[in-house]
Amino acid sequence: MTVEIKSIHFELPDDYRELFEKKLHKIEFAQDIIVSLVCTVSKTKDYSLEADIHFRWGAVAHIKANDFDLHEGIDKLSEKIEAKVAKEKGKIKEHTK
């Protein structure tokens, strides 16, 4: 699984990048089903966070979160990513039964 974190219209501070990577460790249980994860953070009036999860069977999940606080936005996005990955992993287990 490759992870890429990009920022648009500003430079993402290293401490927030580390926080992002720390939060993404929660999905390591599904690293065998994820090909890549691309996270994009952009700054306008608020922070817009997006993630594209590419699964090994060709599906792509697009997840969004917005917040005025970057820390809260990272928390929201990581929770949504974890929920989506758990759901997809559950679908795979269901199909292999």
N, C-alpha and C positions, 0 to 999 in steps of 0.2 A: 504494500500500500504506500503510495507516494502522497505526501501532504504538501500543499503549496498555499502560502498565505500572502495575499497581495493587498496593497493599500492604494487608493485613488484619491487625488487632491490633497494628500497630506502624507507625512512620513509616520508610519506606525511605530511608536516607541518600543524598544526592546522588551521592557517589562510587560507590556500588553501582548507582545508576540509570544513571550514565554508563558503568560497566562493562557493564551489560546492553545498552545501546544500541550500544556498541562491538562486542560479541560478535554482535549481530544484523546488523551490516553484512556478515557472511559470507553472508547469504542474499539479498543484493541482486541476485545473478545470476538470481533467480526472482521479482523484484518484479512482473513482468508477469502471473504466475499467482496471486499472493496478493492478496486484497481487504483483509483485515485480520488483525492478529496481536494477541491480547490475552493478556498475561502477568500472572499473579496470584501474589504471594508472601505466604504467611501464616506466622505464628509461633505455634507451640504449644511442644512439647518441642523440636522441631527445626524447620527451615525446610521448608515444603512449597511447591514451585514448580510451577505449572501453566501451560500455554499452549494456547490455542485458535487454530488456524490456519484461516481461512476462505478456501477456494480459489474462483476465479472460476466454476467449473462447479458450485458448490453444495456441494461436499464440505467437511466440517469435521473436522480432526484434533485430538484432545485428547491432550496429552502431559504427563506428570508426572515430577517428580524430587524426592527428599527428601535432605536432608543437615543435619548439625549445624552445618556451616560454610557461611555464606551464599555466600562466594566460590566454593567447590567446587560448591555447588548450582547457581549460575548457569552454571558451566562445564558441568556435566552436562546441564542443560536446553538450553543453546544447542547442544551437540553433537547431542542428540536432535532438536532442531528442524531443524538443518542436514541431518541424515540423512533425515528425513521429507520435507523439501522437495525434496532431490535425488532421492529415490525417486519422488515425484509428478511432478517435471519429466521424469524418465526415462520414466514411463508416458505422458505427453503426447507426447513425441517418438516413442515406439513406435507410438502410435495414428495419428500423422500421416504415417507412412511408407506 
